[in-house]
Structures are given as structure tokens and as C-alpha cells.
Amino acid sequence: MSDKIIIKKKIEKFNTVITVSGDKSISIRWVLFSSLANGISKAKNLLISEDVAAAINAIKKLGIKVKKTKNEFWIYGKGINGYKYKKNIVIDAKNSGTLGRLILGLLVNSTEKIKLIGDQSLSKRDFKRISDPLKKFGASIKLKNGKNLPAIINGSYNLEPIKYIENRGSAQCKTSVIFAGMRTLGKTTIKAKKSRNHTELLCKHLKLPIKIKNKISYDEITINKVKSIKNLNYNIPSDISSAAFFIVLTALSEKSRLIIKKVNINSSRIGVISILRKMGVKIIFRNIKVYKGERIADIFVESSNSLKAINCHPSLNSGAIDEFLVIFLVAAKAKGISYFKNLEELNQKESPRLNWGNKILKSMGIKTVVNKNSIKIFGNPGLKVNKKIIIKNYLKDHRVFMSSVIAALSFGGNWIIHDKNSIKTSFPKFLKIINQIKNND
């Protein structure tokens, strides 16, 4: 079976209702928290993807039983210090930066050496940013070339609490330090640039000893030793990052409307909504509810006749870091010049995404000016692509693939997009939902 997709025409107008897959960030965190809990934790709508499967396989390696029923996953937690494992085990994080960094925080008190590996893409990403603070707790971590996977971690029983400044807006590093702080005898203090707060919300829901002071540009977090965690039953909401592809597809299509059901609209995740609204996209939240601290809503969106350029304030970046590739597509059709800056984190993802966003736009005929951390996009409201475009060799980055599909369906042209199976990382049902929308046009 071919691992590429060919798209030769734009999508026609549509008006339909869809449901996207479970939130990846919450799914992985549910797996890890449940592995530390006492008793059986159950989850519905857990994302079935390679990243989440890697998290499940990781806790199995650590002696935790996992069971799949028809509609649920069950994790049999053994308590905060319940991991049991053989000598010289290897944990494979596959493509998941979230799992790779978070699991190291859970292993700072490991009694044996544990090796952490990842795929080609993950092995190129920076792990020094998390090994440095974890070493301060007292763990030993060795990285290839001092920066990359594979990593060898050997924990310590005598962990010292630390003071940590997270200034990149990395929820992965922040969470890893929170997990490590749970295992010390003192108080770990974190000053963190604003980023996703799913971990903090779960800690609050579980009544763990965490305190959070929300400042304008950063959060002050303190975490004390955790003695026990109660079991965590969770109905995982849909992922805003997955929904973003279809929000943009609707905005760029003619005379189209879409409702996406039960999406997580956590305030730390909806930078994409704020940005698109400023650009003239009509997006409405309906049926808003709060569930275990997370805000959930149905999202209504319709096509936009007049899109506006944006000078995007960097304060919106962390809440939209996974969505910039499709945001760039909206800028391509907007009137005027859009400017996005301070995007150094984009090139720390599965592929150098800022570079790939630029390549996709240029291949479509959009003028751009890009440097290491910023991009100017000269919008063309009348853009119609009438040429052949080939997308390949992008380290199998799932978001490059899906963004390219949205570009092809929105602007036309003859697209050949390789590595279709990359979507298994985060959103295996992506193409199925695309076909569902096509069948309702």
C-alpha cells in the first residue's frame, strides 16, 4: 500500500458535524498519573495513537498492568513508588517528546539504570533542557553528545528539592520537574513561562500538594512530596490541536460551516482560536462545560470572506505552538502582511517546523521573509494553486503532513504528499474525517 496521498482538487462547500480524537496531552498524562495511582484507573476516548501506545508500553516496562476493554482502558496502578523492573530495561518513546521528557521526571529515583530511546526525529531533539534540572535533584543522566537520545538515567533515593526557572514555555519540561518534585522530601519551586497547564489541573483534581500563583507572563508553582495518588477515571475530551486543522479548512473553504463536538478549550491551548479570531475567522464556543478543571465546548466555525493580516503578539505563541503551520495557511489568504516572531520553539519540534511552514508557502507561490525565529507572510486573498507540489523528507512530522493536506484542499493544485502513515503518531483518524467532510459537501 502506498504511503503517500495525491490531491488534485479543492474541497467543495460543506456543512457538517464531526468529532475529533481524544486530547493527546491529556491522554499521555492520564497514562502516567494512573501508573502512579493506587488502584484501577479507567479512561474513555483515550487517543489511540503511536505516542499514547508508547506511553502505555513504557509503564508496562515499569511493571504496570494495562487492560483494554471494548470502550475503555484500565491501568492497575501500584502507588507512587510501585514501579518494578528488571535491570537494563529500554524504554522507547518513539516520536513522542511529551513521553520522552515526562518519563525522565518519573524515573529520577530509579534503582537501576534505564535507557530511553526514540525514533530518528526524537533523537535529534534537545533533551539537555530537561536533563539539566533533573540532575540537580540528584539523578544521573547521560545523553548522546551531551544533548540527544539515547539517554541513560540512574536515579537516587536522596533527591534534593530544587528551584527551577523554565523560560521557554515548555510544558514538557515543567511537567517533568513537577513529577520529579513529587519524589523529594522538600519543596520544589518552579517559575515557569506560560504554557499548557494540564498537569497542574490534574494535580489539583487529585488534591496533590501543589500550589500555583498565576502571574501575567509566568506561573509560580510549588510541589511537595506526594505520598499517594487516588485512582483517576477520565473521559478524555477532543484535542484542540486536531480540531485546528478542520477549523482552518472551514475558514479557507467557500460557503462552509462546521461543528466540532466536545473539544478541550483549556485557556493555555486556545492561542490558535485567539489568533484566528483576530484574523477575521468566525469561531463560536457552544455548550461550555468544566470537567475535572478542563473547559470543554462544541466549536462552531464558518468560512471567511475577508481575512485580515496579523502582527501576532508573542504572548500568543505558547498557546498555539502546535498550530502555527495551519495558521500560516490563513495568513497566506489574508489581506496584507502577517508577522510572526519569537518562534524558536517551532524548530524544536518533530521537524524544523518554521522552515517547513516556509517551504509549503513558497511552493504555493506565497512571498515570505523568514529568519531563524520569525516569518513575514505576504497574503494573497485571490491565491489559486495550479501546479504540482511534492512534500517529502520532513522527518515524518505528522503536522507537516496534515497541514499540507489542508493546504491542498484549500488552495488547489496537484499535491503529492509522502509519509501518510505519519498521522499514526497523533491523529490516525485524520484522513477518515477528511473523507467524512468530503461526503457532506
BELHUMO-V176826 format. One line per field, one symbol per residue. ss: DSSP state (H for helix, E for strand, L for the rest). psi: psi as a letter, one per 20 degrees, with the letter a starting at -180 (. if undefined). burial: I if it has 24 or more other C-alpha atoms within 12 Angstrom, else O. A space follows every 10 residues. Layout:
ss->???
psi->???
burial->???
This chain:
ss->LLLEEEELLL LLLLEEEELL LELHHHHHHH HHHHHHLEEE EEEELLLLLH HHHHHHHHHH HLLLEEEELL LEEEEEEELL LLLLLLLLLE EELLLLHHHH HHHHHHLLLL LLLEEEELLL LHHHLLLHHH HHHHHHHLLE EEEELLLEEE EEEELLLLLL LLEEEELLLL HHHHHHHHHH HLLLLLLEEE EEELLLLHHH HHHHHLLLLE EEEELLLEEE EEELLLLLLE LLLEELLELH HHHHHHHHHH HHLLLLEEEE EEEELLLLLL HHHHHHHHLL LEEEEEEEEE ELLEEEEEEE EELLLLLELL EELHHHLHHH LLLHHHHHHH HHHLELEEEE LLLHHHHHLL LLHHHHHHHH HHHHLLEEEE LLLLEEEELL LLLLLLLEEE ELLLLLLHHH HHHHHHHHHH HLLEEEEELH HHHHHLLLLH HHHHHHHHLL L
psi->pplrqppiqr qrqqorprpr rqpgghgghg ggghhiroap qqpqkppnrh ghhhgghghg hjjpppppag jrpppnqjrh kjppqrqkqp poidjohggg hhhhhijikq irpppprrag ghiiroihhh hghhhhhiqp ppqpkjhrqq qopoaqhmpp qrppoojiko hggggghggg hijriboppp opqpapkhgg hggghjlrmq ppoorgirqp ppprpphqpq qoppoprqph hhhhhhgggg hirplqqqpp qlqokphiik hhggghghjj popppqlpqp okippqrppp qrqphnqqrq nppiiighij hijhhhhhhg hhiqpapqpp rlkhhhjjah rnhgghgggg ghhijppqoq ahjrpppoqn hjpppkrppp orlkkkohhg ghhhghgghh iarnpoorlh ihihghmhjg hghghgghij .
burial->OOOIIIIOII IIIIIIIIII IIIIIIIIII IIIIIIIIII IIIIIIIIII IIIIIIIIII IIIIIIOOOO OOIIIIIIII IIIIOOOOII IIIIIIIIII IIIIIIIIII IIIIIIIIIO IIIIIIIIII IIIIIIIIII IIIOOOOIII IIIIIIOOII IIIIIIOIII IIIIIIIIII IIIIOOIIII IIIIIIIIII IIIOOIOIII OIOOOOOIII IIIIIIOIII IIIIIIIIII IIIIIIIIII IIIIOIIIII IIIIIIIIII IIIIIIIIII IIIOOOOOOO OIIIIIIIII IIIIOIIIII IIOIIIIIII IIIIIIIIII IIIIOOIIII IIIIIIIIII IIIIIIIIII IIIIIIIIII OOIIIIIIII IOIOIOOOII IIOIIIIIII IIIIIIIIII IIIIIIIIII IIIIIIIIII IOIIOOIIOO O
